[in-house]
Every structure is written in C-alpha cells, then in structure tokens.
Amino acid sequence: MRLATYNVENLFARARALNLDDSSAARPILERFSELNALFEEPAYTDAHKARMLKLLQDLGIDKRNDSQYVILRENRGQLVTYSKLKGTRIVANSRADWVGWLEMKTDVINGIATRNTAQVIRDVDPDVLAVVECEGRHALQQFSHQLLPTVGGEPYDNIMLIDGNDDRGIDVGLMTKRGYQIGWMQSHADDKTTLGDTVFSRDCPEYGVRTPKRETVWVLVNHFKSKGYGGQDSSDRKRWLQAEATRRILERLEAEKAPLIAVAGDFNDTPDSAPLAPLLVESGFKDISTHKAFNGDAHPGTYGRGAARDKIDYILLSPALFERVTGGGVWRKGVWGPNKKPAWDVYPEMKSSYHAASDHACLYADLDV
C-alpha cells in the first residue's frame, strides 16, 4: 500500500487573502477576519464591542457597503451595520440575537495549469491512500478525482471522504482511497474541546479505518496543525502543542484498543526539533517515514517552499508496528516551483512561474506491506 500526504493548497478556488504572494500582507487580513467573526458571537454588544467591530470592518475595507477586496459581510436576517452620510457607519445590532449573518472570505479561481499540475503530482505518486490537506470540500475532491485526474492519465479514487472542520476558509482535511482500500469506521474530532472550551483542532483530526486487500486495517489520522504565520508566536506554539498532545492521546487510545497499524499524516506547520510537536514526534514513539533507511530522499530536507531544513513541516508518522512494514518511501517535488526564478529541481514543463505551481508543498509518501 502506498500512503501519501499532500497539502494541495485548494483545488479549484482559494480564499483571496490566502493567495497573496506575501504572507506578511495576508496576516492582518486573516487576524481581523477571525477576531471580527468571534466578536459577532458575543451575546450582547457593548459600546467597546461596537467600536472594535467598526474599526475591524473599516480595516477590512467595509465602510460604505458590505463588500471589499477580501471579504463580504453577509446580513441574511436583521442588520448589523448601517451607512449614512448624516450619522456615518454605525453598528445597530445590540446582540447576536438581533441579526443572522457572518463575515465571509472572497475566493479566487485557481489557475487551470496549477490545478492540472496538482493532478499530475497525484498521477505520478499514484498513492492507494491519499491524505489531502487544504481542500475546499468533498464535492471538489470528487470533481478533481472523477473529472480531472483521468484527463492526465490518473486513476480516479473510489472512496472519498471529507468532513467539514473548524476553519471557514475552505481548507479542510480528507482522505481518498483506491479500489480495494475501503474506508470503514471513522470518527471526527472537530468538536474536541480544551479545558477552556476552545476547539482543539484548527480543522479536524479525523480517524479513518482503512481496510486493505490483505484484510488488514490501517488507521489513518489526517491533520493540519495551527500555522506559525498568523497570530502571536506564543499562542500559535501553544495551540500546536495542544494539538500534538491531543493527537498523541488518540494514538494511545487506538493502541489500547489493539490497533497496532496506525499512521498520522498531514501538515504539522513546525519542524522536527520544535517543542510544540514534541508530544507527537518524541513522546508518542511514532516514527517519521523520512528517517527510514528505505526512504528515497533528495538533497532538500524540507517539504515546503525552498526545501530547507526549516521547511520540514509535512509528515507521515508511523506506529512502531507499521514502521516495521515499510518497504520504501520518498518525496515528490516536481509540482513545487522552489526558491528561484529557475527551479532548483525538475518541474513539470507547464510550470513557467510560481503561478503555475501545483502547491508550495511536496507530496510525501510511504510504501507499506499491509
């Protein structure tokens, strides 16, 4: 069985703010977006709440209409804000009960060449089981599998599963499996909470029991931890630590339930030596596929962007019993544009610039005798 993980950075449409070349420009947009949606959920709007809402709306370009370059304010029932020449822009709702609506990210259609290159990556890696990170939804995965993959000579996937998670930007995690690899029992952890009542996982940490043609069950957990790019470093590190710790506890439960063949795959948004990932990378006893002697790496230790050591953020972690079943593995970097105008590795001929890249992430895979 070939198991792969791939952060596709969306397939057909992506939040416009996430598409900016400069992540430092995206950060304030995403932080204001998150803070404003959180303020909307307050049961009563104080004067301080209203003043902050107005400031955030104006910073996001919403002043005289509910539409800006990056976001849309939806007011489905009732009204949050009014605009007038006499009184200016005002928050007229006094509580969450006064209106129904939300702030929504505007999306851009992804370049067709980039989407085709994503399909070529999956065709060439040809995984039997694929953990997908940053996908806009199950329907997008179905369209991609059944309509686009065959156009590049790829084999469609028989089983496709994606459960909406906690991120409203359309960057969820899911799983696709080929014929003979049946998705059986599964469980979402989107509703897992911290002791303070906050959700643990940024998207989800779904558990999938995958039945192989040899009638063995491999448990695959797909995850996408909190990014370093948005929010303060301390709070981001703390969030990733909580996610790593929660994932470790799920692994311990599975092992206690006599499930020896377990894999954790996805984008953990941190390096192997980081303290936030220690509960998972050190304390769990699970092993990174890239450390196996049969792993076919290249001169670049990272999995993202430039491929430097600090760019190692994508993982396939295997339980000790599953690590013993490894027969090979590798990293497929042909869909990544890389650090310079001239790529540092072979890329698809259609890629003439970073705009045509399949993703900024390489596809990581493990070959398993199961």
ZIPEMO-V553646 format. One record per residue. SS is DSSP state (H for helix, E for strand, C for the rest). D_LAST is the distance of its C-alpha to the last C-alpha in whole Angstrom. Layout:
BEGIN
ss-><SS	SS>
d_last-><D_LAST	D_LAST>
END
This chain:
BEGIN
ss-><C	E	E	E	E	E	E	C	C	C	C	C	E	E	E	H	H	H	H	C	C	C	H	H	H	H	H	H	H	H	H	H	H	H	H	H	H	H	H	H	C	C	C	C	C	C	H	H	H	H	H	H	H	H	H	H	H	H	H	C	C	C	C	C	C	C	E	C	C	C	E	E	E	E	E	E	E	E	C	C	E	E	E	E	C	C	C	E	E	E	E	C	C	C	C	H	H	H	E	E	E	E	E	E	E	C	E	E	E	C	C	H	H	H	H	H	H	H	H	H	H	H	H	H	H	C	C	C	E	E	E	E	E	E	E	C	C	H	H	H	H	H	H	H	H	H	H	H	H	H	H	H	C	C	C	C	C	C	E	E	E	E	C	C	C	C	C	C	C	C	C	E	E	E	E	E	E	C	C	C	C	E	E	E	E	E	E	C	C	C	C	C	E	C	C	C	C	C	E	C	C	C	C	C	C	C	E	E	E	E	E	C	C	C	C	C	E	E	E	E	E	E	E	E	C	C	C	C	C	C	C	C	H	H	H	H	H	H	H	H	H	H	H	H	H	H	H	H	H	H	H	H	H	H	H	H	C	C	C	C	C	E	E	E	E	E	E	C	C	C	C	C	C	C	C	C	C	H	H	H	H	C	C	C	C	C	E	E	H	H	H	C	C	C	E	E	C	C	C	C	C	C	C	E	C	C	C	C	H	H	H	C	C	E	E	E	E	E	C	H	H	H	H	C	C	E	E	E	E	E	E	E	C	C	C	C	C	C	C	C	C	C	C	C	C	C	C	C	C	C	C	C	C	H	H	H	C	C	C	C	E	C	E	E	E	E	E	E	C	C>
d_last-><6	10	11	15	18	21	24	26	30	30	30	33	36	36	38	41	41	38	39	41	41	43	41	44	45	43	43	46	45	42	43	47	44	42	46	48	45	45	49	49	47	50	52	55	56	59	61	59	56	58	59	55	54	57	56	52	53	56	53	51	54	54	58	60	57	54	52	51	49	46	46	48	50	49	52	51	53	56	57	56	58	61	63	67	69	71	69	66	62	62	59	61	58	59	55	52	53	56	53	50	48	46	46	43	42	43	40	41	39	37	38	36	35	33	31	31	30	27	26	26	24	21	22	21	18	17	14	12	12	15	17	21	24	27	27	31	29	27	29	29	26	26	29	27	24	26	30	29	26	27	30	28	26	23	21	22	19	19	18	20	21	24	26	29	30	32	33	36	36	33	30	27	24	21	18	17	14	15	15	12	11	13	15	16	18	19	22	24	26	29	31	31	34	35	38	40	39	37	34	31	29	31	29	26	23	21	18	16	13	11	10	7	8	6	8	6	8	8	12	13	17	19	22	25	28	31	33	35	37	39	41	42	40	41	40	37	35	36	34	31	31	31	28	26	28	27	23	23	24	22	19	21	21	18	17	20	19	16	13	12	9	11	12	16	17	20	24	25	29	29	29	27	30	31	32	31	28	28	27	23	23	25	25	22	20	17	17	18	15	19	20	17	18	16	17	20	22	26	29	29	27	28	26	29	32	33	30	32	31	32	30	27	26	23	20	16	16	13	13	14	11	8	11	11	7	9	10	13	14	18	21	22	26	28	28	30	34	34	37	40	42	40	36	35	32	32	32	32	35	36	36	40	40	38	38	36	33	30	29	31	27	24	21	18	15	12	9	6	4	0>
END
